[in-house]
Amino acid sequence: MNMVHRSGLIVLSEMLCGGCGRVMKYAERYGYIYCEEEGDGPVRLCADCCRQRGYLSLKKDDKGREKETFL
Ligand SMILES: [Zn+2]
């Protein structure tokens, strides 16, 4: 089984996206993805890359508003 750990974090200064190479700016959300099977350490992905790879998805909160959340 492929264990993938992922969490949504906030950029504290500047950071390079490990997917598209874009510079993420302060206070942007990014995904911290760590795949045990691949064994090459965690990658940090911008929100766009997370969406493309299915790590971010729209969910409705208890008031019916759509909100993007990391799975
Ligand atoms: Zn990216």
N, CA, C, O and the ligand as a Tripos MOL2 file, in Angstrom:
@<TRIPOS>MOLECULE
protein
  285   283    72     0     0
PROTEIN
NO_CHARGES

@<TRIPOS>ATOM
      1 N           0.8380   -1.1960    0.0000 N.3       1 MET1
      2 CA          0.0000    0.0000    0.0000 C.3       1 MET1
      3 C           0.8790    1.2530    0.0000 C.2       1 MET1
      4 O           1.8840    1.3350    0.7060 O.2       1 MET1
      5 N           0.4800    2.1870   -0.7850 N.am      2 ASN2
      6 CA          1.2450    3.4170   -0.8970 C.3       2 ASN2
      7 C           0.7320    4.4560    0.0960 C.2       2 ASN2
      8 O          -0.3760    4.9730   -0.0450 O.2       2 ASN2
      9 N           1.5540    4.7550    1.1030 N.am      3 MET3
     10 CA          1.1510    5.7240    2.1080 C.3       3 MET3
     11 C           1.5650    7.1260    1.6820 C.2       3 MET3
     12 O           2.7490    7.4020    1.4890 O.2       3 MET3
     13 N           0.6000    7.9900    1.5390 N.am      4 VAL4
     14 CA          0.9150    9.3740    1.2030 C.3       4 VAL4
     15 C           0.4320   10.2710    2.3320 C.2       4 VAL4
     16 O          -0.7480   10.2720    2.6810 O.2       4 VAL4
     17 N           1.3440   11.0220    2.8870 N.am      5 HIS5
     18 CA          0.9830   11.9810    3.9210 C.3       5 HIS5
     19 C           0.8680   13.3450    3.2690 C.2       5 HIS5
     20 O           1.7240   13.7290    2.4720 O.2       5 HIS5
     21 N          -0.1460   14.0540    3.5880 N.am      6 ARG6
     22 CA         -0.2480   15.3920    3.0270 C.3       6 ARG6
     23 C          -0.8960   16.3300    4.0200 C.2       6 ARG6
     24 O          -1.8160   15.9650    4.7520 O.2       6 ARG6
     25 N          -0.3970   17.5290    4.0220 N.am      7 SER7
     26 CA         -1.0240   18.5220    4.8620 C.3       7 SER7
     27 C          -0.9860   19.8660    4.1760 C.2       7 SER7
     28 O          -0.1270   20.1160    3.3310 O.2       7 SER7
     29 N          -1.9030   20.7230    4.5320 N.am      8 GLY8
     30 CA         -1.9530   22.0550    3.9650 C.3       8 GLY8
     31 C          -1.2680   23.0300    4.9000 C.2       8 GLY8
     32 O          -1.6040   23.1220    6.0800 O.2       8 GLY8
     33 N          -0.3070   23.7530    4.3620 N.am      9 LEU9
     34 CA          0.4420   24.6880    5.1850 C.3       9 LEU9
     35 C           0.4440   26.0580    4.5240 C.2       9 LEU9
     36 O          -0.0470   26.2390    3.4100 O.2       9 LEU9
     37 N           1.0080   27.0070    5.2450 N.am     10 ILE10
     38 CA          1.0600   28.3850    4.7590 C.3      10 ILE10
     39 C           2.5250   28.7760    4.5720 C.2      10 ILE10
     40 O           3.3710   28.5180    5.4290 O.2      10 ILE10
     41 N           2.8000   29.4010    3.4340 N.am     11 VAL11
     42 CA          4.1720   29.8280    3.1500 C.3      11 VAL11
     43 C           4.5720   30.9590    4.1030 C.2      11 VAL11
     44 O           3.8420   31.9380    4.2570 O.2      11 VAL11
     45 N           5.7310   30.8130    4.7360 N.am     12 LEU12
     46 CA          6.1630   31.8060    5.7260 C.3      12 LEU12
     47 C           7.0810   32.8710    5.1450 C.2      12 LEU12
     48 O           7.1490   33.9860    5.6630 O.2      12 LEU12
     49 N           7.7880   32.5310    4.0700 N.am     13 SER13
     50 CA          8.5570   33.5920    3.4020 C.3      13 SER13
     51 C           8.3590   33.4050    1.9070 C.2      13 SER13
     52 O           7.3650   33.8740    1.3520 O.2      13 SER13
     53 N           9.2880   32.7300    1.2510 N.am     14 GLU14
     54 CA          9.1010   32.3690   -0.1440 C.3      14 GLU14
     55 C           9.5670   30.9480   -0.3250 C.2      14 GLU14
     56 O          10.4630   30.4760    0.3730 O.2      14 GLU14
     57 N           8.9440   30.2670   -1.2770 N.am     15 MET15
     58 CA          9.2500   28.8550   -1.4470 C.3      15 MET15
     59 C           9.0190   28.4740   -2.8920 C.2      15 MET15
     60 O           8.1360   29.0220   -3.5520 O.2      15 MET15
     61 N           9.8050   27.5390   -3.3830 N.am     16 LEU16
     62 CA          9.6220   27.0640   -4.7510 C.3      16 LEU16
     63 C           8.6640   25.8890   -4.7710 C.2      16 LEU16
     64 O           8.7530   24.9800   -3.9450 O.2      16 LEU16
     65 N           7.7520   25.9200   -5.7180 N.am     17 CYS17
     66 CA          6.8570   24.7840   -5.8850 C.3      17 CYS17
     67 C           7.6320   23.6280   -6.5070 C.2      17 CYS17
     68 O           8.3470   23.8130   -7.4920 O.2      17 CYS17
     69 N           7.4890   22.4390   -5.9340 N.am     18 GLY18
     70 CA          8.1920   21.2750   -6.4450 C.3      18 GLY18
     71 C           7.5390   20.6960   -7.6950 C.2      18 GLY18
     72 O           8.0870   19.7730   -8.2990 O.2      18 GLY18
     73 N           6.3900   21.2130   -8.0910 N.am     19 GLY19
     74 CA          5.7050   20.7240   -9.2830 C.3      19 GLY19
     75 C           5.9970   21.5850  -10.4900 C.2      19 GLY19
     76 O           6.5450   21.1000  -11.4790 O.2      19 GLY19
     77 N           5.6380   22.8630  -10.4240 N.am     20 CYS20
     78 CA          5.7670   23.7390  -11.5930 C.3      20 CYS20
     79 C           6.9400   24.7040  -11.4670 C.2      20 CYS20
     80 O           7.2460   25.4250  -12.4170 O.2      20 CYS20
     81 N           7.6000   24.7300  -10.3150 N.am     21 GLY21
     82 CA          8.7690   25.5770  -10.1600 C.3      21 GLY21
     83 C           8.4610   27.0390   -9.8880 C.2      21 GLY21
     84 O           9.3660   27.8720   -9.8350 O.2      21 GLY21
     85 N           7.2000   27.3460   -9.7190 N.am     22 ARG22
     86 CA          6.7770   28.7160   -9.4390 C.3      22 ARG22
     87 C           7.1970   29.1160   -8.0250 C.2      22 ARG22
     88 O           7.2740   28.2770   -7.1280 O.2      22 ARG22
     89 N           7.4640   30.4010   -7.8430 N.am     23 VAL23
     90 CA          7.7750   30.8880   -6.5030 C.3      23 VAL23
     91 C           6.4680   31.1880   -5.7730 C.2      23 VAL23
     92 O           5.6550   31.9890   -6.2350 O.2      23 VAL23
     93 N           6.2800   30.5400   -4.6400 N.am     24 MET24
     94 CA          5.0970   30.8050   -3.8320 C.3      24 MET24
     95 C           5.4240   31.9210   -2.8570 C.2      24 MET24
     96 O           6.5120   31.9670   -2.2820 O.2      24 MET24
     97 N           4.4820   32.8040   -2.6830 N.am     25 LYS25
     98 CA          4.7130   33.9880   -1.8700 C.3      25 LYS25
     99 C           4.1980   33.8050   -0.4400 C.2      25 LYS25
    100 O           3.4310   32.8900   -0.1400 O.2      25 LYS25
    101 N           4.6420   34.6940    0.4100 N.am     26 TYR26
    102 CA          4.2120   34.7220    1.8080 C.3      26 TYR26
    103 C           2.6860   34.5930    1.9360 C.2      26 TYR26
    104 O           1.9390   35.2600    1.2200 O.2      26 TYR26
    105 N           2.2460   33.7510    2.8290 N.am     27 ALA27
    106 CA          0.8410   33.5500    3.1790 C.3      27 ALA27
    107 C           0.0420   32.7480    2.1470 C.2      27 ALA27
    108 O          -1.1550   32.5290    2.3330 O.2      27 ALA27
    109 N           0.6890   32.3090    1.0640 N.am     28 GLU28
    110 CA          0.0030   31.3990    0.1460 C.3      28 GLU28
    111 C          -0.1350   30.0260    0.7760 C.2      28 GLU28
    112 O           0.6780   29.6280    1.6100 O.2      28 GLU28
    113 N          -1.1500   29.3210    0.3770 N.am     29 ARG29
    114 CA         -1.2830   27.9610    0.8840 C.3      29 ARG29
    115 C          -0.5010   27.0000    0.0030 C.2      29 ARG29
    116 O          -0.4690   27.1520   -1.2180 O.2      29 ARG29
    117 N           0.1140   26.0310    0.6140 N.am     30 TYR30
    118 CA          0.7800   25.0140   -0.1790 C.3      30 TYR30
    119 C           0.5610   23.6550    0.4610 C.2      30 TYR30
    120 O           0.2120   23.5400    1.6360 O.2      30 TYR30
    121 N           0.7770   22.6420   -0.3430 N.am     31 GLY31
    122 CA          0.6160   21.2900    0.1560 C.3      31 GLY31
    123 C           1.9730   20.6690    0.4340 C.2      31 GLY31
    124 O           2.8950   20.7530   -0.3780 O.2      31 GLY31
    125 N           2.0710   20.0550    1.5800 N.am     32 TYR32
    126 CA          3.2930   19.3610    1.9570 C.3      32 TYR32
    127 C           2.9930   17.8790    1.7950 C.2      32 TYR32
    128 O           2.2530   17.2880    2.5810 O.2      32 TYR32
    129 N           3.5850   17.2900    0.7590 N.am     33 ILE33
    130 CA          3.2300   15.9290    0.3870 C.3      33 ILE33
    131 C           4.4210   15.0170    0.5990 C.2      33 ILE33
    132 O           5.5230   15.2880    0.1220 O.2      33 ILE33
    133 N           4.1930   13.9640    1.3010 N.am     34 TYR34
    134 CA          5.2690   13.0130    1.5260 C.3      34 TYR34
    135 C           4.7790   11.6140    1.2030 C.2      34 TYR34
    136 O           3.8550   11.0980    1.8310 O.2      34 TYR34
    137 N           5.4150   11.0170    0.2150 N.am     35 CYS35
    138 CA          5.0110    9.6970   -0.2410 C.3      35 CYS35
    139 C           6.0420    8.6750    0.2170 C.2      35 CYS35
    140 O           7.1860    8.7090   -0.2370 O.2      35 CYS35
    141 N           5.6620    7.7810    1.0950 N.am     36 GLU36
    142 CA          6.6070    6.8150    1.6670 C.3      36 GLU36
    143 C           7.2370    5.9190    0.6110 C.2      36 GLU36
    144 O           8.4350    5.6410    0.6670 O.2      36 GLU36
    145 N           6.4480    5.4720   -0.3400 N.am     37 GLU37
    146 CA          6.9390    4.5310   -1.3440 C.3      37 GLU37
    147 C           8.0080    5.1390   -2.2370 C.2      37 GLU37
    148 O           8.9900    4.4780   -2.5770 O.2      37 GLU37
    149 N           7.8200    6.3830   -2.6130 N.am     38 GLU38
    150 CA          8.7800    7.0000   -3.5190 C.3      38 GLU38
    151 C          10.0930    7.2930   -2.8230 C.2      38 GLU38
    152 O          11.1450    7.3460   -3.4590 O.2      38 GLU38
    153 N          10.0280    7.4810   -1.5220 N.am     39 GLY39
    154 CA         11.2300    7.5780   -0.7070 C.3      39 GLY39
    155 C          12.1610    8.7340   -1.0180 C.2      39 GLY39
    156 O          13.2940    8.7530   -0.5360 O.2      39 GLY39
    157 N          11.7170    9.6950   -1.8080 N.am     40 ASP40
    158 CA         12.6350   10.7950   -2.0890 C.3      40 ASP40
    159 C          12.2420   12.0870   -1.3780 C.2      40 ASP40
    160 O          12.4330   13.1920   -1.8840 O.2      40 ASP40
    161 N          11.6960   11.9030   -0.2090 N.am     41 GLY41
    162 CA         11.4580   13.0650    0.6470 C.3      41 GLY41
    163 C          10.2140   13.8340    0.2860 C.2      41 GLY41
    164 O           9.5960   13.6010   -0.7530 O.2      41 GLY41
    165 N           9.8590   14.7470    1.1510 N.am     42 PRO42
    166 CA          8.6310   15.5040    0.9390 C.3      42 PRO42
    167 C           8.7410   16.4970   -0.2180 C.2      42 PRO42
    168 O           9.8200   17.0210   -0.4920 O.2      42 PRO42
    169 N           7.6420   16.7470   -0.8810 N.am     43 VAL43
    170 CA          7.5890   17.8090   -1.8770 C.3      43 VAL43
    171 C           6.5990   18.8600   -1.4250 C.2      43 VAL43
    172 O           5.6190   18.5660   -0.7400 O.2      43 VAL43
    173 N           6.8690   20.0750   -1.8170 N.am     44 ARG44
    174 CA          5.9770   21.1780   -1.5060 C.3      44 ARG44
    175 C           5.3570   21.6510   -2.8140 C.2      44 ARG44
    176 O           6.0630   22.0210   -3.7530 O.2      44 ARG44
    177 N           4.0470   21.6340   -2.8610 N.am     45 LEU45
    178 CA          3.3410   21.9610   -4.0980 C.3      45 LEU45
    179 C           2.4240   23.1490   -3.8960 C.2      45 LEU45
    180 O           1.7640   23.2700   -2.8640 O.2      45 LEU45
    181 N           2.3870   24.0300   -4.8940 N.am     46 CYS46
    182 CA          1.4660   25.1550   -4.8290 C.3      46 CYS46
    183 C           0.0360   24.6540   -4.9810 C.2      46 CYS46
    184 O          -0.1880   23.5040   -5.3610 O.2      46 CYS46
    185 N          -0.9120   25.5030   -4.6900 N.am     47 ALA47
    186 CA         -2.3180   25.1040   -4.7180 C.3      47 ALA47
    187 C          -2.7340   24.5740   -6.0890 C.2      47 ALA47
    188 O          -3.5100   23.6220   -6.1710 O.2      47 ALA47
    189 N          -2.2260   25.1800   -7.1680 N.am     48 ASP48
    190 CA         -2.5720   24.7170   -8.5120 C.3      48 ASP48
    191 C          -2.1140   23.2820   -8.7470 C.2      48 ASP48
    192 O          -2.8670   22.4530   -9.2560 O.2      48 ASP48
    193 N          -0.8710   23.0030   -8.3700 N.am     49 CYS49
    194 CA         -0.3570   21.6490   -8.5430 C.3      49 CYS49
    195 C          -1.1220   20.6650   -7.6660 C.2      49 CYS49
    196 O          -1.3750   19.5340   -8.0800 O.2      49 CYS49
    197 N          -1.4890   21.0830   -6.4710 N.am     50 CYS50
    198 CA         -2.2610   20.2090   -5.5860 C.3      50 CYS50
    199 C          -3.6100   19.8740   -6.2060 C.2      50 CYS50
    200 O          -4.0760   18.7370   -6.1350 O.2      50 CYS50
    201 N          -4.2320   20.8860   -6.8180 N.am     51 ARG51
    202 CA         -5.5140   20.6660   -7.4830 C.3      51 ARG51
    203 C          -5.3640   19.6670   -8.6160 C.2      51 ARG51
    204 O          -6.1590   18.7380   -8.7550 O.2      51 ARG51
    205 N          -4.3230   19.8750   -9.4330 N.am     52 GLN52
    206 CA         -4.0880   18.9890  -10.5680 C.3      52 GLN52
    207 C          -3.9000   17.5480  -10.1310 C.2      52 GLN52
    208 O          -4.3520   16.6230  -10.8050 O.2      52 GLN52
    209 N          -3.2380   17.3630   -9.0110 N.am     53 ARG53
    210 CA         -2.9490   16.0040   -8.5620 C.3      53 ARG53
    211 C          -4.0130   15.4490   -7.6330 C.2      53 ARG53
    212 O          -3.8940   14.3300   -7.1350 O.2      53 ARG53
    213 N          -5.0430   16.2300   -7.4050 N.am     54 GLY54
    214 CA         -6.1610   15.7380   -6.6040 C.3      54 GLY54
    215 C          -5.9510   15.8080   -5.1080 C.2      54 GLY54
    216 O          -6.6370   15.1240   -4.3480 O.2      54 GLY54
    217 N          -4.9950   16.6400   -4.6710 N.am     55 TYR55
    218 CA         -4.7720   16.7660   -3.2350 C.3      55 TYR55
    219 C          -5.6610   17.8160   -2.5930 C.2      55 TYR55
    220 O          -5.8460   17.8360   -1.3760 O.2      55 TYR55
    221 N          -6.2070   18.6870   -3.4290 N.am     56 LEU56
    222 CA         -7.1060   19.7160   -2.9320 C.3      56 LEU56
    223 C          -8.4810   19.4290   -3.5000 C.2      56 LEU56
    224 O          -8.6110   19.1470   -4.6910 O.2      56 LEU56
    225 N          -9.5010   19.4970   -2.6740 N.am     57 SER57
    226 CA        -10.8190   19.2960   -3.2410 C.3      57 SER57
    227 C         -11.8280   20.2130   -2.5870 C.2      57 SER57
    228 O         -11.6550   20.6570   -1.4520 O.2      57 SER57
    229 N         -12.8770   20.4830   -3.3240 N.am     58 LEU58
    230 CA        -13.9300   21.3460   -2.8070 C.3      58 LEU58
    231 C         -14.8540   20.5610   -1.9030 C.2      58 LEU58
    232 O         -15.3120   19.4730   -2.2500 O.2      58 LEU58
    233 N         -15.1160   21.1170   -0.7550 N.am     59 LYS59
    234 CA        -16.0510   20.4920    0.1660 C.3      59 LYS59
    235 C         -16.9990   21.5470    0.6560 C.2      59 LYS59
    236 O         -16.6490   22.7240    0.7390 O.2      59 LYS59
    237 N         -18.2030   21.1280    0.9820 N.am     60 LYS60
    238 CA        -19.1450   22.0870    1.5560 C.3      60 LYS60
    239 C         -19.0130   22.0810    3.0670 C.2      60 LYS60
    240 O         -18.9480   21.0210    3.6890 O.2      60 LYS60
    241 N         -18.9730   23.2640    3.6530 N.am     61 ASP61
    242 CA        -18.9360   23.3120    5.1080 C.3      61 ASP61
    243 C         -20.3640   23.2460    5.6570 C.2      61 ASP61
    244 O         -21.3160   23.0980    4.8900 O.2      61 ASP61
    245 N         -20.5140   23.3540    6.9560 N.am     62 ASP62
    246 CA        -21.8520   23.1490    7.5410 C.3      62 ASP62
    247 C         -22.8440   24.2540    7.1860 C.2      62 ASP62
    248 O         -24.0430   24.1230    7.4320 O.2      62 ASP62
    249 N         -22.3340   25.3490    6.6030 N.am     63 LYS63
    250 CA        -23.2610   26.3910    6.1620 C.3      63 LYS63
    251 C         -23.5050   26.3230    4.6560 C.2      63 LYS63
    252 O         -24.1350   27.2130    4.0840 O.2      63 LYS63
    253 N         -23.0060   25.2680    4.0190 N.am     64 GLY64
    254 CA        -23.2430   25.0720    2.5990 C.3      64 GLY64
    255 C         -22.3090   25.8560    1.6990 C.2      64 GLY64
    256 O         -22.4950   25.8820    0.4820 O.2      64 GLY64
    257 N         -21.3010   26.5000    2.2880 N.am     65 ARG65
    258 CA        -20.3270   27.2130    1.4590 C.3      65 ARG65
    259 C         -19.2620   26.2530    0.9940 C.2      65 ARG65
    260 O         -18.8500   25.3530    1.7260 O.2      65 ARG65
    261 N         -18.8150   26.4560   -0.2490 N.am     66 GLU66
    262 CA        -17.7630   25.5850   -0.7480 C.3      66 GLU66
    263 C         -16.4080   26.0770   -0.2820 C.2      66 GLU66
    264 O         -16.1240   27.2750   -0.2760 O.2      66 GLU66
    265 N         -15.6090   25.1560    0.0950 N.am     67 LYS67
    266 CA        -14.3140   25.4780    0.6670 C.3      67 LYS67
    267 C         -13.3120   24.4700    0.1530 C.2      67 LYS67
    268 O         -13.6180   23.2820    0.0500 O.2      67 LYS67
    269 N         -12.1190   24.9320   -0.1700 N.am     68 GLU68
    270 CA        -11.1110   23.9770   -0.6290 C.3      68 GLU68
    271 C         -10.3550   23.4120    0.5630 C.2      68 GLU68
    272 O          -9.8870   24.1480    1.4320 O.2      68 GLU68
    273 N         -10.2500   22.1180    0.5830 N.am     69 THR69
    274 CA         -9.5320   21.4990    1.6790 C.3      69 THR69
    275 C          -8.5370   20.4780    1.1560 C.2      69 THR69
    276 O          -8.7410   19.8640    0.1090 O.2      69 THR69
    277 N          -7.4830   20.3120    1.8880 N.am     70 PHE70
    278 CA         -6.5430   19.2420    1.5980 C.3      70 PHE70
    279 C          -7.1360   17.9690    2.1470 C.2      70 PHE70
    280 O          -7.6680   17.9440    3.2570 O.2      70 PHE70
    281 N          -7.0420   16.9130    1.3670 N.am     71 LEU71
    282 CA         -7.6320   15.6370    1.7880 C.3      71 LEU71
    283 C          -6.8280   15.0220    2.9220 C.2      71 LEU71
    284 O          -7.1710   13.9450    3.4100 O.2      71 LEU71
    285 ZN          3.0140   24.4210   -8.6750 Zn       72 ZN72
@<TRIPOS>BOND
     1     1     2 1
     2     2     3 1
     3     3     4 2
     4     3     5 am
     5     5     6 1
     6     6     7 1
     7     7     8 2
     8     7     9 am
     9     9    10 1
    10    10    11 1
    11    11    12 2
    12    11    13 am
    13    13    14 1
    14    14    15 1
    15    15    16 2
    16    15    17 am
    17    17    18 1
    18    18    19 1
    19    19    20 2
    20    19    21 am
    21    21    22 1
    22    22    23 1
    23    23    24 2
    24    23    25 am
    25    25    26 1
    26    26    27 1
    27    27    28 2
    28    27    29 am
    29    29    30 1
    30    30    31 1
    31    31    32 2
    32    31    33 am
    33    33    34 1
    34    34    35 1
    35    35    36 2
    36    35    37 am
    37    37    38 1
    38    38    39 1
    39    39    40 2
    40    39    41 am
    41    41    42 1
    42    42    43 1
    43    43    44 2
    44    43    45 am
    45    45    46 1
    46    46    47 1
    47    47    48 2
    48    47    49 am
    49    49    50 1
    50    50    51 1
    51    51    52 2
    52    51    53 am
    53    53    54 1
    54    54    55 1
    55    55    56 2
    56    55    57 am
    57    57    58 1
    58    58    59 1
    59    59    60 2
    60    59    61 am
    61    61    62 1
    62    62    63 1
    63    63    64 2
    64    63    65 am
    65    65    66 1
    66    66    67 1
    67    67    68 2
    68    67    69 am
    69    69    70 1
    70    70    71 1
    71    71    72 2
    72    71    73 am
    73    73    74 1
    74    74    75 1
    75    75    76 2
    76    75    77 am
    77    77    78 1
    78    78    79 1
    79    79    80 2
    80    79    81 am
    81    81    82 1
    82    82    83 1
    83    83    84 2
    84    83    85 am
    85    85    86 1
    86    86    87 1
    87    87    88 2
    88    87    89 am
    89    89    90 1
    90    90    91 1
    91    91    92 2
    92    91    93 am
    93    93    94 1
    94    94    95 1
    95    95    96 2
    96    95    97 am
    97    97    98 1
    98    98    99 1
    99    99   100 2
   100    99   101 am
   101   101   102 1
   102   102   103 1
   103   103   104 2
   104   103   105 am
   105   105   106 1
   106   106   107 1
   107   107   108 2
   108   107   109 am
   109   109   110 1
   110   110   111 1
   111   111   112 2
   112   111   113 am
   113   113   114 1
   114   114   115 1
   115   115   116 2
   116   115   117 am
   117   117   118 1
   118   118   119 1
   119   119   120 2
   120   119   121 am
   121   121   122 1
   122   122   123 1
   123   123   124 2
   124   123   125 am
   125   125   126 1
   126   126   127 1
   127   127   128 2
   128   127   129 am
   129   129   130 1
   130   130   131 1
   131   131   132 2
   132   131   133 am
   133   133   134 1
   134   134   135 1
   135   135   136 2
   136   135   137 am
   137   137   138 1
   138   138   139 1
   139   139   140 2
   140   139   141 am
   141   141   142 1
   142   142   143 1
   143   143   144 2
   144   143   145 am
   145   145   146 1
   146   146   147 1
   147   147   148 2
   148   147   149 am
   149   149   150 1
   150   150   151 1
   151   151   152 2
   152   151   153 am
   153   153   154 1
   154   154   155 1
   155   155   156 2
   156   155   157 am
   157   157   158 1
   158   158   159 1
   159   159   160 2
   160   159   161 am
   161   161   162 1
   162   162   163 1
   163   163   164 2
   164   163   165 am
   165   165   166 1
   166   166   167 1
   167   167   168 2
   168   167   169 am
   169   169   170 1
   170   170   171 1
   171   171   172 2
   172   171   173 am
   173   173   174 1
   174   174   175 1
   175   175   176 2
   176   175   177 am
   177   177   178 1
   178   178   179 1
   179   179   180 2
   180   179   181 am
   181   181   182 1
   182   182   183 1
   183   183   184 2
   184   183   185 am
   185   185   186 1
   186   186   187 1
   187   187   188 2
   188   187   189 am
   189   189   190 1
   190   190   191 1
   191   191   192 2
   192   191   193 am
   193   193   194 1
   194   194   195 1
   195   195   196 2
   196   195   197 am
   197   197   198 1
   198   198   199 1
   199   199   200 2
   200   199   201 am
   201   201   202 1
   202   202   203 1
   203   203   204 2
   204   203   205 am
   205   205   206 1
   206   206   207 1
   207   207   208 2
   208   207   209 am
   209   209   210 1
   210   210   211 1
   211   211   212 2
   212   211   213 am
   213   213   214 1
   214   214   215 1
   215   215   216 2
   216   215   217 am
   217   217   218 1
   218   218   219 1
   219   219   220 2
   220   219   221 am
   221   221   222 1
   222   222   223 1
   223   223   224 2
   224   223   225 am
   225   225   226 1
   226   226   227 1
   227   227   228 2
   228   227   229 am
   229   229   230 1
   230   230   231 1
   231   231   232 2
   232   231   233 am
   233   233   234 1
   234   234   235 1
   235   235   236 2
   236   235   237 am
   237   237   238 1
   238   238   239 1
   239   239   240 2
   240   239   241 am
   241   241   242 1
   242   242   243 1
   243   243   244 2
   244   243   245 am
   245   245   246 1
   246   246   247 1
   247   247   248 2
   248   247   249 am
   249   249   250 1
   250   250   251 1
   251   251   252 2
   252   251   253 am
   253   253   254 1
   254   254   255 1
   255   255   256 2
   256   255   257 am
   257   257   258 1
   258   258   259 1
   259   259   260 2
   260   259   261 am
   261   261   262 1
   262   262   263 1
   263   263   264 2
   264   263   265 am
   265   265   266 1
   266   266   267 1
   267   267   268 2
   268   267   269 am
   269   269   270 1
   270   270   271 1
   271   271   272 2
   272   271   273 am
   273   273   274 1
   274   274   275 1
   275   275   276 2
   276   275   277 am
   277   277   278 1
   278   278   279 1
   279   279   280 2
   280   279   281 am
   281   281   282 1
   282   282   283 1
   283   283   284 2
@<TRIPOS>SUBSTRUCTURE
     1 MET1         2 RESIDUE 1 A MET
     2 ASN2         6 RESIDUE 1 A ASN
     3 MET3        10 RESIDUE 1 A MET
     4 VAL4        14 RESIDUE 1 A VAL
     5 HIS5        18 RESIDUE 1 A HIS
     6 ARG6        22 RESIDUE 1 A ARG
     7 SER7        26 RESIDUE 1 A SER
     8 GLY8        30 RESIDUE 1 A GLY
     9 LEU9        34 RESIDUE 1 A LEU
    10 ILE10       38 RESIDUE 1 A ILE
    11 VAL11       42 RESIDUE 1 A VAL
    12 LEU12       46 RESIDUE 1 A LEU
    13 SER13       50 RESIDUE 1 A SER
    14 GLU14       54 RESIDUE 1 A GLU
    15 MET15       58 RESIDUE 1 A MET
    16 LEU16       62 RESIDUE 1 A LEU
    17 CYS17       66 RESIDUE 1 A CYS
    18 GLY18       70 RESIDUE 1 A GLY
    19 GLY19       74 RESIDUE 1 A GLY
    20 CYS20       78 RESIDUE 1 A CYS
    21 GLY21       82 RESIDUE 1 A GLY
    22 ARG22       86 RESIDUE 1 A ARG
    23 VAL23       90 RESIDUE 1 A VAL
    24 MET24       94 RESIDUE 1 A MET
    25 LYS25       98 RESIDUE 1 A LYS
    26 TYR26      102 RESIDUE 1 A TYR
    27 ALA27      106 RESIDUE 1 A ALA
    28 GLU28      110 RESIDUE 1 A GLU
    29 ARG29      114 RESIDUE 1 A ARG
    30 TYR30      118 RESIDUE 1 A TYR
    31 GLY31      122 RESIDUE 1 A GLY
    32 TYR32      126 RESIDUE 1 A TYR
    33 ILE33      130 RESIDUE 1 A ILE
    34 TYR34      134 RESIDUE 1 A TYR
    35 CYS35      138 RESIDUE 1 A CYS
    36 GLU36      142 RESIDUE 1 A GLU
    37 GLU37      146 RESIDUE 1 A GLU
    38 GLU38      150 RESIDUE 1 A GLU
    39 GLY39      154 RESIDUE 1 A GLY
    40 ASP40      158 RESIDUE 1 A ASP
    41 GLY41      162 RESIDUE 1 A GLY
    42 PRO42      166 RESIDUE 1 A PRO
    43 VAL43      170 RESIDUE 1 A VAL
    44 ARG44      174 RESIDUE 1 A ARG
    45 LEU45      178 RESIDUE 1 A LEU
    46 CYS46      182 RESIDUE 1 A CYS
    47 ALA47      186 RESIDUE 1 A ALA
    48 ASP48      190 RESIDUE 1 A ASP
    49 CYS49      194 RESIDUE 1 A CYS
    50 CYS50      198 RESIDUE 1 A CYS
    51 ARG51      202 RESIDUE 1 A ARG
    52 GLN52      206 RESIDUE 1 A GLN
    53 ARG53      210 RESIDUE 1 A ARG
    54 GLY54      214 RESIDUE 1 A GLY
    55 TYR55      218 RESIDUE 1 A TYR
    56 LEU56      222 RESIDUE 1 A LEU
    57 SER57      226 RESIDUE 1 A SER
    58 LEU58      230 RESIDUE 1 A LEU
    59 LYS59      234 RESIDUE 1 A LYS
    60 LYS60      238 RESIDUE 1 A LYS
    61 ASP61      242 RESIDUE 1 A ASP
    62 ASP62      246 RESIDUE 1 A ASP
    63 LYS63      250 RESIDUE 1 A LYS
    64 GLY64      254 RESIDUE 1 A GLY
    65 ARG65      258 RESIDUE 1 A ARG
    66 GLU66      262 RESIDUE 1 A GLU
    67 LYS67      266 RESIDUE 1 A LYS
    68 GLU68      270 RESIDUE 1 A GLU
    69 THR69      274 RESIDUE 1 A THR
    70 PHE70      278 RESIDUE 1 A PHE
    71 LEU71      282 RESIDUE 1 A LEU
    72 ZN72       285 GROUP 0 **** ****
